[in-house]
């Protein structure tokens, strides 16, 4: 398994990480791994939320936001073409 060594870690970050590790009964390395995993998950979640926001914006500005359209009618119109 790969390893990571961090040099010149600011003391306040080390203290926060060490405190979280102590509270969760984990080693410092285990806690650092968990924090890095959470960070990557948060970044992925933020990207998904941004994509959804862009889609909503495009939907709102497209003028095609009439929710009273009957899907059955849309399918029939498409089949009749």
Buried (B, 14 or more C-beta within 10 A) or exposed (E): EEEEEEEEEEEEEEEEBEEBBEEEEBEEEEBBEBBEEEEEEEEEEEEEEEEEEEEEEEEEEEEEEEEEEEEEEEEEEEEEE
